[in-house]
Amino acid sequence: MRLRRGYLVLLLPVFLVIFISGCAQQESFEPERSDETINQNNKNAYQPGAVTPENARDKGLGTLCPNEEECKSFCQNNHGRCESYCRGKEIELCRIIFPPNPEAEDFGPQENSGCTGEGAITFTSPPMRIEDIELIEPIGLMIGGHVTPIDHGYYYAKGWLFPSNREDTAKFRDIIAPASGIVTSVQSMPQEYSSSSIGDYRLVIHHTCSFYTIYIHVNQLSEKLQAIADTHNTAAVEAGEAIGKAPGFDFSVHNDGITLSGFIVPETYIAEPWKLHNADMFDYFAEPIRTQLLGRNIRQKEPRGGKIDYDIDGKLVGNWFEENTNGYFGKTEYQRMPGYWSTHLAFAYDGLDPALIIVSMGDYAGDAKQFAVKGNAPDPKDADATDGIIKYELVPYGYLTDKNENWDGWNFAKISKAYTHDGQVNGVALVQMLEGRKIKFEAFPGKTASQVSGFTNNVKVYER
């Protein structure tokens, strides 16, 4: 779960990444909020009326888009909606947009004992009652030790106040299974990441053997799940069944039938392989639930569900890890406990306003920090080895609502855009792309651009 901006946040991706019989299990984290009202389709979505030939691939994808060219563009920012439309259909255009990739690396299915069937299904219940939700935040935020874009979203109940609500069971709200399935894992959070003295659990529901949801920071379990907590037993749940309680929780959807293309070195994530299969956290819900959930999602930009994979080979954009530190796992001595993210680095885009460039550092004078970039340039997706040393001045940032007010970070609002405090330079980041998939990087806290002339002996090499 994540804690509100402006507060020292507790849990970062926590978990027990345990390899059992060569099979990696899953992670844990913390919750937060999200975005807005409906938006029935993308404003660029194809509207019925201008139709197309019956047989050809320029027939498009239903009402999403009218032809191959527009569908390719639309599906870049609406991957989940297009994948949801295409699954189970023998459509030529779907095979063009989602070509099979037998070369793609994977690390086997997650622990899924007792599951049945394959492929994605439709969710018929929200994970929290609509009337209980204050706000939802999508995947893709970068906050504290969540240095790389976060693979889960956050649900917050009305009346949420950190941290007191997690010690007051009267403030807890039901957490619900979105569809029938098998609870294949219930784990107590390690003390270092626990959000409450009452309890803190991470659980996985396999709706089929290849399609599952992950909940983190569930503070109370249902009687059924309490009986299997921290064991290898499983339990069947039905759509709409209360599986626990909390004032807020992390939620993510994973589909092994899809593999994100923006992680160009998949083995880097062997510690958390479910990241490779993150799916849109809204698109699998039946209507009107999907629209109702989007109505509480603070992100207004497409894709509404957010994005986590930004790597482009040969470009600066995306995730990086200090050389010889085991990729996402981090240094061995941390054993995935607090501080393992100190070797992480990302040049990506803000989770609520993707127009804003974010430099996210696991070690900025010993702390994990995120900053915007003065002038919001150069864009890391355009930066490569020919640019030499790039100098970013690091500045704080905030958000404006659709009413042109500063967002307080606590209450639901439609986020209109992010803004930067360019007059408050907090430091400088120097980065240079090297040959292959490596960069040199050094941060200079408290400095301005004119005070930094080049790398020092503290420079580090990062790779992916």
Secondary structure, 3 states (H helix, E strand, C coil): CCCCCCCCCCCCCEECCCEECCEECCEECCCCCCCECCCCCCCCCCCCCCCCCCCCHHHCECCCECCHHHHHHHHHHCHHHHHHHHCCCCCHHHHHHCCCCCCCCCCCCCCCCCCCCCCCCCECCCCCCHHHEEEEECCCCCECCECCCCCCEEEEECCCCCCHHHHCHHHCEEEECCCCEEEEEEEECCHHHCCCCCCCEEEEEEEECCEEEEEEEECEECHHHHCCCCCCCCEEECCCCEEEEECEEEEEEEECCCCCCCCCCHHHHCCCHHHHHEECCCCCECCCHHHHHHCCECECCCCCCCCCCCCCCCCCCEEEEECCCCHHHCCHHHCCCCCHHHHEEEEEECCCCCCCEEEEEEEECCEEEEEEEHHHCCCCCCCCHHHCEEEEEEECEEEEECCCCECCCCCCCCEEEEEECCCCCCEEEEEEECCCCEEEEEEEECCCHHHCCCCCCCCEEEEC
